[in-house]
Amino acid sequence: MLKMKSITKTFPGVKALDNVDFEVELGEIHALIGANGAGKSTLMKILAGAYGGYEGDIFIDDNKITMNNPIEAKHNGIVIVYQEVDTALVPHLTVAENIMMDYIVDGKNDVFMNWKYIRKQAKQELDALDLDINVNCLVSDLTLSEKQMVLIGRAVFHKAKYLILDEPTAPLSIEETEKLFEIVRKLKNDGMSVIFISHRLDEVFKICEKITVLKDGKYVGTFATKEMTIDKSVEKMLGRKLENSYPKIKVDINETLLEVKDFSGTGGVNNVNLNVRSGEIVGLAGLVGGGKTELCKLLFGEGNILQGEIKLKGKGFKPKTPADAVQMGLALVPEERRKEGILVNESVETNLTLPTLDKYCKRSFMQKGKIKKASVESIDKVGIKTPSEKQLIANLSGGNQQKVAIGKWFLSDAEVFIFDEPTKGVDVGSKAEIYELIGELVAQGKGIIYASCEFNEILGLTDRVYVMYNGTVVKELISEETTEEELLYYSAGGALNEKQN
């Protein structure tokens, strides 16, 4: 058994963990849940050796161990797969080289590298997981799902006893998620323990045997899954009942703000037609790979428009860069917030005011007083939990990072806001707060495009929904008149079946 006893971790201005206990038995799938900022990732980073300088003790089979770096963690059989899988892989190396990375760099090999052994061993690890991935393929050519599997294959090669999966299903399709679950169950049957961090509570109840709940950096309790429900779990995570999952504000829908006609471009976007009106939330529904993200980016000036037109308030324009789109009145909250939505090594203040920096400058001089005032007001309005506006974004929880990615556009003059998977990796409490922020925007007469593969969100929030498949819009539906089953049908290509019949 692995035990963490009285773990405490403090960052400047923040006590991230306060005397937290956590236990996992061998051959167990154990969920670790909590609201954003509860301390889940911090606790697991301590266990994986990424964070030193903690208080408390860690035991494996009653033997006290220290975790000062990832190498010590690996020697004790502990491996973590982070949500941002690209940070743990070398894209210009092959699958085999990435799986066998530690073997390659440990310095214990002969003068000449045995590449045949490396490829053979990597293929053996993937075959053991029933994965059909070419070990000679570059990691840069893989899907996110395949990259996760490469990291799991590396863990198997390390003969890990404890595998930590941090939000593993966030970027995956339904089919990819099922495949991941098959692999996790196989690892459990082979004697490995899996620690599963997720905000998708339905998945937690589907695959996990026990649940440990954290709240505000403190231990709430450990429970058998069969003795809990999703509602009970939410209540323990938040310390209260969540009364309304989708707090949608009813507002008048007025004139058309955005028109997109016969729109095609890079990323496989093909002949898209849609419109958004003032005070309206328009959904973009589809499965992973259906073209939602590509369309959002193309509208925002990332990529090449090959044909078609965009009109904003009746005025045509063709954005060549995101700067063009911002000047015309568009705002984008991208799916990959850490890569595209925020500057993780800059302060909250810098991130919030960067898109509208010209408002706080006099000639070539920045007016720091105005910058501070605007950022403090935005922090309060959006509900960002931070010790101060000077706090580095990297030290905030995922939910608060997402609020920063949204809040920076509240200071802009945008007319149409594009949200691409805005609640990805966000807890249920923060989700409700993000929904309320979107409600405030439509109450101001803004238009919203809300792209998501979470069909329950689409139905709960939007007025109309466009369903995407293979880069194009295949169906327009009234949200309150459709169902998740119908959205799934068209997202999986049902419109093509109708045409053929």
The 8 nearest C-alpha neighbors of each residue, nearest first, counted from 0:
[[1, 24, 60, 59, 23, 25, 2, 22],
 [0, 2, 59, 23, 22, 58, 24, 60],
 [3, 1, 22, 58, 57, 21, 4, 59],
 [2, 4, 57, 21, 20, 56, 22, 58],
 [3, 5, 20, 56, 6, 55, 57, 2],
 [6, 4, 18, 55, 19, 20, 7, 56],
 [7, 5, 55, 18, 19, 54, 4, 20],
 [8, 6, 17, 16, 54, 18, 53, 55],
 [9, 7, 53, 16, 15, 14, 54, 6],
 [10, 8, 14, 15, 13, 11, 7, 16],
 [9, 11, 13, 12, 14, 15, 8, 394],
 [12, 10, 13, 9, 14, 390, 386, 394],
 [11, 13, 10, 386, 14, 9, 390, 387],
 [12, 14, 10, 11, 15, 9, 386, 385],
 [15, 13, 9, 16, 10, 8, 17, 12],
 [14, 16, 216, 9, 8, 38, 13, 10],
 [17, 15, 216, 7, 8, 14, 38, 217],
 [16, 18, 7, 217, 216, 19, 6, 14],
 [19, 17, 5, 6, 7, 16, 20, 217],
 [18, 20, 6, 5, 218, 17, 217, 16],
 [21, 19, 4, 3, 5, 218, 6, 18],
 [20, 22, 3, 2, 19, 4, 23, 211],
 [23, 21, 2, 1, 3, 24, 20, 0],
 [24, 22, 1, 0, 2, 25, 29, 27],
 [25, 23, 0, 27, 1, 26, 22, 192],
 [24, 26, 192, 27, 0, 191, 190, 23],
 [25, 27, 190, 192, 191, 187, 24, 188],
 [28, 26, 192, 25, 24, 29, 187, 193],
 [29, 27, 193, 207, 208, 192, 194, 30],
 [28, 30, 194, 209, 207, 210, 195, 27],
 [31, 29, 195, 210, 194, 196, 207, 209],
 [30, 32, 211, 196, 210, 195, 212, 39],
 [33, 31, 212, 196, 30, 211, 197, 213],
 [32, 34, 236, 213, 37, 212, 214, 35],
 [33, 35, 426, 37, 236, 36, 214, 237],
 [36, 34, 398, 37, 396, 426, 397, 425],
 [35, 37, 396, 38, 34, 215, 216, 395],
 [38, 36, 215, 214, 216, 34, 33, 35],
 [39, 37, 216, 41, 36, 40, 15, 16],
 [40, 38, 42, 41, 37, 43, 31, 32],
 [39, 41, 43, 42, 38, 44, 165, 196],
 [42, 40, 44, 38, 43, 39, 45, 15],
 [43, 41, 45, 39, 40, 44, 38, 46],
 [42, 44, 46, 40, 45, 41, 47, 39],
 [45, 43, 47, 49, 41, 46, 42, 50],
 [46, 44, 50, 48, 42, 43, 47, 49],
 [45, 47, 43, 44, 48, 42, 66, 72],
 [46, 48, 44, 72, 45, 49, 69, 43],
 [49, 47, 68, 69, 66, 45, 67, 46],
 [48, 50, 44, 47, 68, 45, 69, 51],
 [51, 49, 45, 48, 44, 52, 67, 68],
 [50, 52, 67, 53, 45, 48, 49, 66],
 [51, 53, 50, 54, 8, 67, 9, 45],
 [54, 52, 8, 51, 7, 55, 6, 50],
 [53, 55, 7, 6, 8, 52, 56, 5],
 [56, 54, 6, 5, 4, 7, 53, 57],
 [55, 57, 4, 3, 58, 6, 5, 63],
 [56, 58, 3, 2, 64, 63, 4, 65],
 [59, 57, 63, 2, 62, 61, 1, 64],
 [58, 60, 1, 62, 61, 0, 2, 63],
 [59, 61, 0, 62, 58, 1, 2, 63],
 [62, 60, 58, 59, 63, 0, 2, 1],
 [63, 61, 58, 59, 60, 64, 57, 1],
 [64, 62, 58, 57, 61, 59, 56, 65],
 [63, 65, 57, 58, 62, 66, 59, 56],
 [66, 64, 67, 57, 63, 71, 56, 72],
 [67, 65, 48, 68, 71, 72, 46, 51],
 [66, 68, 51, 48, 65, 71, 50, 69],
 [67, 69, 48, 70, 49, 71, 66, 72],
 [70, 68, 48, 72, 71, 47, 49, 73],
 [69, 71, 73, 72, 68, 74, 48, 67],
 [72, 70, 74, 69, 73, 68, 66, 75],
 [71, 73, 69, 77, 75, 47, 70, 74],
 [72, 74, 76, 77, 70, 75, 71, 78],
 [75, 73, 71, 72, 76, 70, 77, 69],
 [74, 76, 72, 73, 77, 71, 160, 159],
 [75, 77, 159, 160, 73, 74, 161, 72],
 [76, 78, 161, 73, 72, 159, 75, 162],
 [79, 77, 162, 73, 154, 163, 47, 159],
 [78, 80, 163, 162, 81, 164, 47, 77],
 [81, 79, 164, 163, 165, 150, 82, 84],
 [82, 80, 165, 83, 84, 79, 164, 166],
 [81, 83, 165, 166, 84, 167, 80, 164],
 [84, 82, 81, 85, 86, 87, 80, 337],
 [83, 85, 86, 82, 87, 81, 147, 146],
 [86, 84, 88, 87, 83, 89, 90, 146],
 [85, 87, 84, 88, 83, 89, 81, 82],
 [88, 86, 85, 84, 89, 81, 83, 150],
 [89, 87, 85, 86, 90, 97, 84, 138],
 [88, 90, 92, 91, 97, 87, 138, 85],
 [91, 89, 139, 138, 92, 88, 137, 85],
 [90, 92, 89, 137, 139, 138, 93, 88],
 [93, 91, 90, 137, 89, 96, 138, 97],
 [94, 92, 137, 96, 136, 95, 135, 138],
 [93, 95, 134, 97, 96, 138, 136, 137],
 [94, 96, 134, 121, 98, 118, 93, 97],
 [97, 95, 99, 93, 94, 100, 98, 92],
 [96, 98, 100, 94, 99, 95, 93, 88],
 [99, 97, 153, 95, 96, 100, 121, 94],
 [98, 100, 96, 102, 97, 101, 95, 103],
 [101, 99, 97, 103, 102, 96, 98, 104],
 [100, 102, 104, 103, 99, 105, 98, 97],
 [101, 103, 99, 100, 105, 104, 108, 106],
 [104, 102, 100, 101, 105, 99, 106, 108],
 [103, 105, 101, 106, 102, 100, 107, 108],
 [106, 104, 102, 107, 101, 103, 108, 100],
 [105, 107, 104, 108, 103, 102, 109, 101],
 [108, 106, 105, 109, 102, 104, 103, 110],
 [109, 107, 106, 110, 112, 103, 105, 111],
 [108, 110, 111, 112, 107, 113, 106, 103],
 [109, 111, 112, 108, 107, 106, 113, 103],
 [110, 112, 109, 113, 108, 114, 103, 107],
 [113, 111, 114, 109, 110, 108, 103, 117],
 [112, 114, 116, 115, 111, 117, 109, 108],
 [115, 113, 117, 116, 112, 118, 119, 111],
 [114, 116, 118, 117, 113, 119, 120, 112],
 [117, 115, 119, 114, 113, 118, 120, 121],
 [116, 118, 114, 120, 115, 119, 121, 95],
 [119, 117, 121, 95, 115, 116, 120, 122],
 [118, 120, 116, 122, 117, 121, 115, 123],
 [119, 121, 123, 117, 122, 118, 116, 124],
 [122, 120, 95, 124, 118, 123, 119, 117],
 [123, 121, 125, 119, 120, 124, 126, 118],
 [122, 124, 120, 126, 121, 125, 127, 119],
 [125, 123, 127, 121, 122, 126, 152, 120],
 [126, 124, 122, 128, 130, 127, 123, 152],
 [125, 127, 129, 123, 128, 124, 130, 122],
 [128, 126, 124, 125, 129, 123, 130, 122],
 [127, 129, 125, 126, 130, 182, 124, 152],
 [130, 128, 126, 127, 125, 131, 182, 124],
 [131, 129, 125, 128, 126, 132, 127, 148],
 [130, 132, 133, 129, 126, 125, 128, 122],
 [133, 131, 130, 134, 125, 145, 136, 94],
 [132, 134, 135, 136, 131, 94, 122, 95],
 [133, 135, 94, 95, 136, 132, 122, 118],
 [136, 134, 133, 93, 94, 95, 137, 118],
 [135, 137, 93, 133, 134, 94, 138, 140],
 [138, 136, 93, 139, 140, 92, 94, 91],
 [137, 139, 90, 140, 141, 93, 94, 92],
 [140, 138, 90, 137, 141, 91, 92, 89],
 [139, 141, 138, 137, 142, 136, 90, 91],
 [142, 140, 138, 139, 145, 146, 143, 137],
 [141, 143, 145, 144, 146, 140, 139, 138],
 [144, 142, 146, 145, 147, 141, 170, 171],
 [143, 145, 147, 142, 146, 171, 148, 175],
 [144, 146, 148, 142, 147, 143, 141, 149],
 [147, 145, 149, 143, 148, 144, 141, 142],
 [148, 146, 150, 144, 145, 149, 151, 143],
 [147, 149, 151, 145, 146, 150, 152, 144],
 [150, 148, 152, 146, 147, 151, 153, 98],
 [151, 149, 153, 147, 152, 148, 154, 146],
 [150, 152, 148, 154, 153, 149, 147, 155],
 [151, 153, 149, 155, 150, 154, 124, 125],
 [152, 154, 98, 150, 156, 151, 155, 149],
 [155, 153, 151, 157, 152, 156, 159, 78],
 [154, 156, 158, 152, 157, 153, 159, 151],
 [155, 157, 153, 158, 154, 152, 124, 98],
 [156, 158, 154, 155, 159, 153, 73, 76],
 [159, 157, 155, 156, 154, 160, 76, 153],
 [160, 158, 76, 157, 161, 154, 77, 155],
 [159, 161, 76, 191, 192, 77, 158, 162],
 [160, 162, 192, 77, 159, 193, 191, 76],
 [163, 161, 193, 78, 79, 77, 194, 192],
 [162, 164, 79, 194, 193, 80, 78, 195],
 [163, 165, 80, 195, 167, 196, 194, 79],
 [164, 166, 196, 81, 82, 167, 80, 163],
 [167, 165, 197, 196, 82, 169, 168, 164],
 [168, 166, 165, 164, 169, 82, 197, 170],
 [167, 169, 171, 170, 166, 176, 197, 172],
 [168, 170, 166, 171, 167, 423, 424, 82],
 [171, 169, 168, 143, 172, 167, 144, 287],
 [172, 170, 168, 175, 169, 176, 144, 173],
 [171, 173, 175, 287, 174, 176, 286, 170],
 [172, 174, 176, 175, 177, 171, 286, 287],
 [173, 175, 177, 176, 172, 178, 171, 179],
 [176, 174, 178, 172, 177, 173, 171, 179],
 [175, 177, 179, 173, 178, 174, 171, 168],
 [178, 176, 180, 174, 179, 175, 181, 173],
 [177, 179, 175, 181, 176, 180, 174, 182],
 [178, 180, 176, 182, 177, 181, 183, 175],
 [179, 181, 183, 177, 182, 178, 184, 176],
 [182, 180, 178, 184, 179, 183, 185, 177],
 [181, 183, 185, 179, 180, 184, 186, 128],
 [184, 182, 180, 186, 185, 181, 179, 187],
 [183, 185, 187, 181, 182, 186, 180, 188],
 [184, 186, 182, 188, 187, 183, 181, 189],
 [187, 185, 189, 183, 191, 188, 184, 182],
 [186, 188, 191, 26, 184, 190, 189, 185],
 [189, 187, 185, 190, 186, 184, 26, 191],
 [188, 190, 186, 187, 191, 185, 26, 184],
 [191, 189, 26, 187, 188, 25, 186, 192],
 [190, 192, 187, 26, 160, 186, 189, 161],
 [193, 191, 26, 27, 161, 25, 28, 187],
 [192, 194, 28, 162, 161, 163, 195, 29],
 [195, 193, 163, 29, 30, 28, 164, 162],
 [194, 196, 30, 164, 29, 31, 193, 163],
 [197, 195, 165, 31, 166, 30, 32, 164],
 [198, 196, 166, 199, 32, 195, 165, 200],
 [197, 199, 426, 200, 424, 425, 32, 196],
 [200, 198, 197, 201, 202, 203, 426, 424],
 [199, 201, 203, 202, 198, 204, 229, 197],
 [200, 202, 204, 203, 199, 205, 229, 198],
 [203, 201, 205, 200, 204, 199, 206, 197],
 [204, 202, 200, 205, 201, 207, 206, 30],
 [203, 205, 201, 202, 206, 207, 224, 200],
 [204, 206, 202, 203, 201, 207, 200, 208],
 [205, 207, 203, 204, 202, 208, 180, 28],
 [208, 206, 28, 203, 29, 209, 204, 30],
 [209, 207, 224, 28, 29, 223, 206, 27],
 [210, 208, 223, 29, 224, 222, 207, 30],
 [209, 211, 30, 222, 221, 29, 31, 224],
 [210, 212, 221, 31, 220, 30, 32, 222],
 [211, 213, 32, 219, 33, 220, 31, 236],
 [214, 212, 218, 33, 219, 217, 37, 216],
 [213, 215, 37, 217, 216, 236, 33, 219],
 [216, 214, 37, 217, 36, 213, 38, 15],
 [215, 217, 16, 37, 38, 15, 214, 17],
 [218, 216, 214, 17, 213, 215, 19, 16],
 [217, 219, 213, 19, 220, 20, 212, 214],
 [220, 218, 212, 213, 217, 214, 235, 221],
 [221, 219, 212, 211, 218, 222, 213, 210],
 [220, 222, 211, 210, 212, 209, 223, 219],
 [223, 221, 210, 209, 224, 211, 220, 226],
 [222, 224, 209, 226, 225, 208, 210, 227],
 [225, 223, 209, 227, 226, 208, 222, 210],
 [224, 226, 223, 227, 208, 228, 204, 209],
 [225, 227, 224, 223, 222, 228, 209, 231],
 [228, 226, 224, 225, 231, 232, 223, 229],
 [227, 229, 231, 230, 232, 226, 224, 225],
 [228, 230, 232, 231, 233, 200, 227, 201],
 [231, 229, 233, 232, 228, 234, 240, 241],
 [232, 230, 234, 228, 233, 229, 227, 235],
 [233, 231, 229, 235, 234, 230, 236, 228],
 [234, 232, 236, 230, 235, 231, 237, 229],
 [233, 235, 239, 240, 231, 238, 237, 232],
 [234, 236, 238, 232, 233, 237, 231, 212],
 [237, 235, 33, 233, 234, 214, 238, 34],
 [238, 236, 239, 234, 235, 233, 34, 428],
 [237, 239, 235, 234, 236, 240, 233, 214],
 [240, 238, 234, 237, 241, 235, 233, 236],
 [239, 241, 234, 242, 233, 238, 237, 230],
 [242, 240, 243, 239, 244, 234, 233, 428],
 [241, 243, 240, 244, 239, 246, 245, 431],
 [244, 242, 245, 246, 241, 431, 240, 247],
 [243, 245, 431, 246, 242, 241, 427, 459],
 [244, 246, 243, 459, 247, 460, 431, 434],
 [247, 245, 243, 435, 244, 434, 248, 431],
 [248, 246, 245, 460, 438, 249, 435, 434],
 [249, 247, 438, 250, 246, 442, 439, 441],
 [248, 250, 247, 251, 442, 438, 278, 441],
 [251, 249, 442, 248, 278, 252, 441, 279],
 [252, 250, 278, 253, 249, 277, 279, 442],
 [251, 253, 278, 277, 279, 250, 276, 254],
 [252, 254, 277, 276, 251, 278, 255, 444],
 [253, 255, 276, 277, 256, 252, 312, 275],
 [254, 256, 276, 275, 257, 277, 253, 312],
 [255, 257, 312, 276, 311, 275, 277, 254],
 [256, 258, 311, 275, 274, 310, 255, 312],
 [259, 257, 274, 310, 309, 273, 260, 311],
 [258, 260, 309, 273, 272, 308, 274, 262],
 [259, 261, 272, 262, 308, 307, 271, 258],
 [262, 260, 270, 307, 271, 272, 263, 308],
 [261, 263, 307, 270, 271, 260, 306, 308],
 [264, 262, 269, 268, 270, 306, 305, 304],
 [263, 265, 304, 305, 268, 303, 266, 267],
 [264, 266, 267, 303, 302, 268, 304, 263],
 [265, 267, 293, 268, 264, 290, 302, 294],
 [266, 268, 470, 265, 269, 264, 290, 293],
 [269, 267, 470, 263, 264, 266, 294, 471],
 [268, 270, 263, 471, 470, 271, 267, 262],
 [271, 269, 261, 262, 263, 471, 272, 268],
 [270, 272, 262, 261, 471, 472, 269, 260],
 [273, 271, 260, 259, 261, 262, 270, 472],
 [274, 272, 259, 258, 271, 260, 275, 465],
 [273, 275, 258, 257, 259, 276, 255, 272],
 [274, 276, 257, 256, 255, 446, 281, 279],
 [277, 275, 255, 256, 279, 254, 446, 253],
 [276, 278, 446, 444, 253, 445, 279, 252],
 [279, 277, 441, 444, 252, 445, 446, 251],
 [280, 278, 446, 276, 277, 252, 281, 447],
 [281, 279, 447, 461, 462, 448, 446, 282],
 [282, 280, 448, 463, 464, 461, 462, 447],
 [281, 283, 464, 449, 461, 450, 448, 457],
 [284, 282, 450, 465, 464, 449, 466, 451],
 [285, 283, 466, 451, 452, 282, 450, 467],
 [286, 284, 490, 467, 452, 289, 466, 468],
 [285, 287, 289, 452, 490, 288, 172, 284],
 [286, 288, 172, 289, 285, 171, 452, 170],
 [289, 287, 290, 286, 469, 291, 285, 470],
 [288, 290, 468, 469, 286, 285, 287, 470],
 [289, 291, 470, 293, 288, 292, 294, 469],
 [292, 290, 294, 293, 289, 295, 450, 283],
 [291, 293, 295, 294, 290, 296, 419, 334],
 [292, 294, 290, 296, 266, 291, 295, 297],
 [293, 295, 297, 291, 292, 296, 268, 290],
 [296, 294, 292, 298, 293, 297, 291, 299],
 [295, 297, 299, 301, 293, 298, 294, 292],
 [298, 296, 301, 294, 300, 299, 302, 295],
 [299, 297, 295, 296, 300, 294, 301, 318],
 [300, 298, 296, 297, 321, 324, 301, 295],
 [299, 301, 320, 321, 318, 319, 297, 298],
 [300, 302, 297, 296, 299, 320, 321, 303],
 [303, 301, 297, 265, 300, 304, 264, 296],
 [302, 304, 265, 264, 305, 301, 297, 319],
 [305, 303, 264, 306, 263, 302, 265, 297],
 [304, 306, 264, 263, 303, 307, 265, 262],
 [305, 307, 263, 262, 304, 264, 261, 308],
 [308, 306, 262, 261, 260, 263, 309, 305],
 [307, 309, 260, 259, 262, 310, 315, 261],
 [310, 308, 259, 315, 258, 316, 317, 260],
 [309, 311, 315, 314, 258, 313, 257, 316],
 [310, 312, 257, 314, 313, 256, 315, 258],
 [313, 311, 256, 314, 257, 310, 255, 258],
 [312, 314, 310, 311, 315, 256, 257, 258],
 [315, 313, 310, 311, 312, 316, 309, 257],
 [314, 316, 310, 309, 313, 311, 308, 317],
 [317, 315, 309, 310, 318, 314, 308, 311],
 [316, 318, 319, 309, 308, 315, 304, 300],
 [319, 317, 300, 323, 324, 320, 316, 299],
 [318, 320, 300, 317, 323, 321, 301, 303],
 [319, 321, 300, 322, 323, 318, 301, 324],
 [322, 320, 300, 324, 323, 299, 301, 325],
 [323, 321, 325, 320, 324, 326, 300, 318],
 [324, 322, 318, 326, 320, 321, 325, 327],
 [323, 325, 321, 327, 329, 299, 322, 318],
 [326, 324, 329, 322, 328, 327, 323, 330],
 [325, 327, 323, 324, 328, 322, 329, 413],
 [328, 326, 324, 325, 329, 323, 311, 413],
 [327, 329, 413, 325, 414, 326, 324, 412],
 [328, 330, 325, 415, 413, 324, 416, 327],
 [329, 331, 416, 417, 413, 325, 415, 408],
 [332, 330, 417, 333, 416, 418, 299, 329],
 [331, 333, 418, 419, 405, 417, 404, 340],
 [334, 332, 419, 335, 331, 340, 336, 339],
 [333, 335, 419, 420, 336, 421, 332, 292],
 [336, 334, 338, 333, 337, 339, 340, 420],
 [335, 337, 340, 339, 338, 334, 333, 341],
 [338, 336, 341, 335, 339, 340, 343, 342],
 [339, 337, 335, 336, 340, 341, 342, 343],
 [338, 340, 336, 335, 337, 341, 333, 334],
 [341, 339, 336, 404, 333, 337, 338, 332],
 [342, 340, 337, 343, 336, 404, 339, 350],
 [343, 341, 345, 344, 350, 337, 340, 392],
 [342, 344, 393, 392, 345, 341, 337, 391],
 [343, 345, 342, 393, 391, 392, 346, 341],
 [346, 344, 391, 342, 343, 392, 349, 347],
 [347, 345, 391, 389, 349, 390, 348, 392],
 [346, 348, 350, 388, 349, 392, 390, 389],
 [349, 347, 388, 346, 374, 351, 350, 389],
 [350, 348, 346, 352, 347, 351, 353, 345],
 [349, 351, 347, 353, 348, 352, 346, 341],
 [350, 352, 407, 348, 349, 353, 374, 347],
 [351, 353, 355, 349, 356, 350, 354, 407],
 [352, 354, 356, 355, 350, 349, 351, 407],
 [355, 353, 356, 352, 407, 411, 408, 351],
 [356, 354, 353, 352, 357, 358, 411, 410],
 [355, 357, 353, 358, 359, 352, 354, 360],
 [356, 358, 360, 359, 355, 361, 354, 365],
 [359, 357, 356, 360, 355, 361, 369, 370],
 [360, 358, 357, 366, 356, 369, 365, 370],
 [361, 359, 365, 357, 364, 366, 358, 362],
 [362, 360, 364, 363, 365, 359, 366, 357],
 [361, 363, 364, 360, 365, 357, 359, 366],
 [364, 362, 361, 360, 365, 357, 366, 359],
 [365, 363, 361, 360, 362, 366, 359, 367],
 [364, 366, 360, 367, 359, 361, 363, 370],
 [367, 365, 359, 360, 368, 369, 370, 364],
 [366, 368, 370, 369, 365, 371, 359, 372],
 [367, 369, 371, 370, 366, 372, 373, 359],
 [370, 368, 372, 367, 371, 366, 359, 373],
 [371, 369, 367, 373, 368, 372, 359, 374],
 [370, 372, 374, 368, 369, 373, 375, 367],
 [371, 373, 369, 375, 370, 374, 368, 376],
 [374, 372, 376, 370, 371, 375, 369, 377],
 [373, 375, 377, 371, 348, 376, 372, 351],
 [376, 374, 378, 372, 377, 373, 371, 379],
 [377, 375, 379, 373, 374, 378, 380, 372],
 [376, 378, 380, 374, 379, 375, 381, 373],
 [379, 377, 375, 383, 381, 376, 380, 382],
 [378, 380, 382, 376, 377, 381, 375, 383],
 [381, 379, 377, 382, 378, 376, 383, 406],
 [380, 382, 378, 379, 383, 377, 406, 402],
 [383, 381, 379, 380, 378, 384, 402, 377],
 [384, 382, 378, 399, 381, 385, 402, 379],
 [385, 383, 382, 399, 386, 378, 395, 387],
 [384, 386, 387, 383, 390, 395, 388, 399],
 [387, 385, 12, 390, 384, 388, 13, 389],
 [388, 386, 389, 385, 390, 347, 375, 384],
 [387, 389, 348, 347, 390, 375, 374, 346],
 [388, 390, 346, 387, 347, 348, 391, 386],
 [391, 389, 346, 388, 387, 347, 392, 386],
 [392, 390, 346, 393, 345, 394, 344, 347],
 [391, 393, 343, 394, 395, 346, 347, 345],
 [392, 394, 343, 391, 395, 344, 345, 396],
 [395, 393, 392, 391, 396, 390, 10, 343],
 [396, 394, 392, 393, 399, 400, 397, 385],
 [395, 397, 36, 399, 398, 35, 400, 394],
 [398, 396, 400, 399, 35, 401, 395, 425],
 [399, 397, 401, 425, 35, 400, 396, 429],
 [400, 398, 402, 401, 396, 397, 383, 395],
 [401, 399, 397, 403, 402, 398, 395, 396],
 [400, 402, 404, 398, 399, 403, 397, 405],
 [401, 403, 399, 405, 404, 400, 406, 383],
 [402, 404, 406, 400, 405, 401, 407, 399],
 [405, 403, 401, 402, 340, 406, 407, 341],
 [406, 404, 402, 403, 407, 408, 332, 401],
 [405, 407, 403, 409, 408, 402, 404, 381],
 [406, 408, 351, 409, 405, 410, 404, 403],
 [407, 409, 411, 410, 406, 405, 330, 413],
 [410, 408, 406, 411, 407, 405, 377, 412],
 [409, 411, 408, 407, 355, 412, 406, 352],
 [412, 410, 408, 409, 413, 355, 407, 354],
 [411, 413, 328, 414, 410, 409, 408, 329],
 [414, 412, 328, 329, 411, 415, 330, 416],
 [413, 415, 328, 445, 329, 446, 412, 416],
 [416, 414, 446, 329, 447, 413, 445, 330],
 [417, 415, 330, 447, 329, 331, 448, 446],
 [416, 418, 331, 448, 330, 447, 332, 449],
 [419, 417, 449, 332, 421, 450, 448, 331],
 [418, 420, 450, 334, 333, 421, 332, 449],
 [421, 419, 451, 334, 423, 422, 450, 418],
 [422, 420, 419, 423, 418, 334, 332, 401],
 [423, 421, 425, 420, 430, 424, 433, 426],
 [422, 424, 425, 420, 421, 169, 334, 170],
 [425, 423, 422, 169, 198, 166, 426, 397],
 [426, 424, 422, 398, 423, 430, 429, 198],
 [425, 427, 34, 198, 429, 428, 35, 430],
 [428, 426, 430, 429, 431, 425, 34, 198],
 [429, 427, 430, 431, 426, 432, 34, 237],
 [430, 428, 432, 431, 426, 427, 398, 433],
 [431, 429, 427, 433, 432, 428, 422, 426],
 [430, 432, 434, 428, 429, 433, 244, 435],
 [433, 431, 429, 435, 430, 434, 436, 428],
 [432, 434, 436, 430, 435, 431, 429, 437],
 [433, 435, 431, 437, 432, 436, 438, 430],
 [434, 436, 438, 432, 433, 437, 246, 431],
 [437, 435, 433, 439, 438, 434, 432, 440],
 [436, 438, 434, 440, 439, 435, 433, 441],
 [437, 439, 435, 436, 441, 440, 248, 247],
 [440, 438, 442, 436, 437, 441, 435, 443],
 [439, 441, 437, 443, 442, 438, 445, 436],
 [440, 442, 278, 445, 444, 443, 438, 439],
 [441, 443, 439, 440, 444, 250, 438, 278],
 [444, 442, 440, 441, 445, 439, 278, 277],
 [443, 445, 278, 441, 277, 442, 446, 440],
 [446, 444, 441, 414, 277, 278, 440, 443],
 [445, 447, 415, 277, 279, 278, 276, 275],
 [448, 446, 280, 416, 415, 417, 281, 449],
 [449, 447, 417, 281, 282, 418, 280, 416],
 [448, 450, 282, 418, 283, 281, 447, 417],
 [451, 449, 283, 419, 282, 420, 418, 284],
 [452, 450, 420, 453, 284, 283, 419, 449],
 [451, 453, 285, 286, 454, 284, 287, 450],
 [454, 452, 451, 456, 455, 457, 284, 420],
 [453, 455, 457, 456, 452, 483, 458, 284],
 [454, 456, 458, 457, 453, 459, 483, 460],
 [457, 455, 459, 454, 458, 453, 460, 451],
 [456, 458, 454, 455, 460, 459, 461, 282],
 [459, 457, 455, 478, 456, 460, 461, 454],
 [458, 460, 456, 457, 245, 455, 461, 247],
 [461, 459, 457, 458, 456, 247, 245, 462],
 [460, 462, 280, 281, 457, 463, 282, 458],
 [461, 463, 478, 280, 281, 279, 477, 464],
 [464, 462, 477, 478, 281, 461, 476, 282],
 [463, 465, 282, 476, 281, 475, 283, 478],
 [464, 466, 475, 283, 474, 282, 472, 284],
 [465, 467, 284, 474, 472, 285, 473, 283],
 [468, 466, 472, 285, 471, 473, 289, 490],
 [467, 469, 289, 490, 470, 471, 492, 285],
 [468, 470, 289, 471, 290, 467, 288, 267],
 [471, 469, 290, 268, 267, 269, 468, 289],
 [470, 472, 269, 467, 271, 468, 469, 268],
 [473, 471, 467, 466, 271, 474, 465, 468],
 [472, 474, 467, 466, 471, 494, 468, 489],
 [475, 473, 466, 465, 472, 476, 489, 467],
 [474, 476, 465, 464, 466, 477, 473, 463],
 [477, 475, 464, 463, 478, 465, 474, 481],
 [476, 478, 463, 480, 479, 464, 462, 481],
 [479, 477, 463, 480, 462, 458, 481, 476],
 [478, 480, 477, 481, 458, 462, 482, 463],
 [481, 479, 477, 478, 482, 476, 458, 463],
 [482, 480, 478, 479, 485, 477, 476, 483],
 [483, 481, 485, 484, 486, 480, 458, 478],
 [482, 484, 486, 485, 454, 487, 455, 481],
 [485, 483, 487, 482, 486, 488, 481, 489],
 [486, 484, 488, 482, 487, 483, 489, 481],
 [485, 487, 483, 488, 489, 484, 490, 482],
 [488, 486, 490, 484, 485, 489, 491, 483],
 [489, 487, 485, 493, 491, 486, 490, 484],
 [488, 490, 493, 492, 491, 486, 487, 494],
 [491, 489, 285, 487, 468, 488, 492, 486],
 [490, 492, 489, 488, 493, 487, 468, 286],
 [493, 491, 489, 494, 490, 495, 468, 488],
 [492, 494, 489, 496, 488, 495, 491, 497],
 [493, 495, 497, 496, 492, 489, 473, 498],
 [496, 494, 498, 493, 497, 492, 499, 473],
 [495, 497, 499, 493, 494, 498, 500, 492],
 [498, 496, 494, 500, 495, 499, 493, 492],
 [499, 497, 495, 500, 496, 494, 493, 492],
 [500, 498, 496, 497, 495, 494, 493, 492],
 [499, 497, 498, 496, 495, 494, 493, 492]]
